[in-house]
Amino acid sequence: MSKLDKDSVLAKFTAAYEAANGKAPTIEAKGGWYSVDGGKNVRLAQLDEMADGMAAPAPKKAKAEKPAKAEKPKAAAKAEKPKAPAKTKAKAKKSTSSFSVKDFYTKQIQESNPGAKAPR
């Protein structure tokens, strides 16, 4: 493990932070921990890694495009999920329903493990 120089790492991080955010960071040091702009406390090695990450903005742009595409299917899936539990809740509220928890549980086990036997 290499020994990091505090002054060089802080200078490197400050330069990268200014390039990425357009302003100088406020860095508070307490007992070997560093807080950037009042955020989470991190060690010097993590500041060095963050500086390296800010210095290479090209991969971040590529990653930013992927979550935008991935959010659309999640939104559709989230929209579908609340509908299904609402139907089961409506059945559970009826007192004359033919719904049986025992049968539901047995069907659920059979769907997830086709060869399984119901617990008895």
C-alpha positions in Angstrom: 0.0 0.0 0.0 1.4 3.3 -1.0 1.6 6.2 1.4 -0.5 9.2 0.3 0.7 12.8 0.7 -2.1 14.8 2.3 -1.3 18.1 0.6 -1.0 16.6 -2.9 -4.2 14.6 -2.6 -6.1 17.6 -1.3 -4.7 19.7 -4.1 -5.6 17.1 -6.7 -9.1 16.7 -5.3 -9.7 20.5 -5.1 -8.7 20.9 -8.8 -10.9 18.0 -9.9 -13.8 19.3 -7.8 -13.5 22.8 -9.2 -13.4 21.4 -12.8 -16.5 19.2 -12.1 -18.7 21.6 -10.0 -17.3 25.1 -10.9 -16.6 26.0 -7.3 -14.0 25.3 -4.7 -14.9 22.6 -2.1 -15.1 23.2 1.6 -12.9 20.5 3.2 -13.0 20.0 6.9 -10.4 17.6 8.5 -10.9 15.9 11.8 -8.6 13.1 13.0 -7.7 11.7 9.6 -11.3 12.0 8.3 -12.3 14.6 5.7 -15.7 16.1 5.1 -16.4 17.7 1.7 -19.0 20.5 1.8 -20.5 19.1 5.0 -21.1 15.7 3.5 -20.1 12.2 4.6 -16.7 11.8 6.3 -14.2 9.9 4.1 -10.6 8.9 4.4 -7.7 10.4 2.4 -7.6 7.3 0.1 -11.3 7.8 -0.8 -10.6 11.4 -1.6 -7.9 10.3 -4.0 -10.3 7.8 -5.6 -13.0 10.5 -5.9 -10.5 12.9 -7.5 -9.7 10.2 -10.1 -13.4 9.6 -10.7 -14.0 13.4 -11.3 -11.0 13.6 -13.6 -12.6 11.1 -16.0 -16.1 12.5 -16.9 -16.5 10.6 -20.2 -17.5 7.2 -18.6 -20.0 9.0 -16.3 -21.9 10.3 -19.3 -22.2 6.8 -20.8 -23.5 5.5 -17.5 -26.0 8.4 -17.2 -27.6 7.3 -20.5 -28.1 3.7 -19.3 -30.1 4.5 -16.2 -32.4 6.7 -18.2 -33.3 3.7 -20.4 -33.5 1.4 -17.4 -35.9 3.7 -15.6 -38.7 3.3 -18.2 -39.1 -0.5 -17.6 -39.0 0.0 -13.9 -41.7 2.6 -14.0 -43.9 0.2 -16.1 -43.2 -2.6 -13.7 -44.0 -0.4 -10.7 -47.3 0.6 -12.3 -48.3 -3.1 -12.8 -47.3 -4.3 -9.3 -49.7 -2.1 -7.3 -52.7 -3.4 -9.3 -52.2 -7.0 -8.4 -52.1 -6.6 -4.6 -55.2 -4.4 -4.8 -57.2 -7.3 -6.3 -56.1 -9.7 -3.5 -56.9 -7.1 -0.8 -60.4 -6.7 -2.3 -61.0 -10.4 -2.2 -59.8 -10.6 1.4 -62.3 -8.0 2.5 -65.3 -9.9 1.3 -66.8 -12.2 3.9 -68.5 -14.5 1.4 -65.5 -15.1 -0.7 -64.3 -18.5 -1.7 -60.7 -17.4 -1.1 -58.6 -19.8 1.1 -55.2 -18.9 2.4 -54.3 -22.6 2.5 -55.2 -23.0 -1.2 -53.4 -19.8 -2.2 -50.2 -20.9 -0.3 -50.4 -24.4 -2.0 -50.8 -22.8 -5.4 -47.9 -20.4 -4.8 -45.6 -23.3 -3.8 -46.6 -25.3 -6.8 -45.9 -22.4 -9.2 -42.5 -21.7 -7.7 -41.5 -25.4 -7.4 -43.6 -27.6 -9.8 -42.6 -30.9 -8.2 -43.0 -29.9 -4.5 -45.5 -31.3 -2.1 -47.6 -29.2 0.2 -46.5 -29.2 3.8 -48.7 -31.4 6.0 
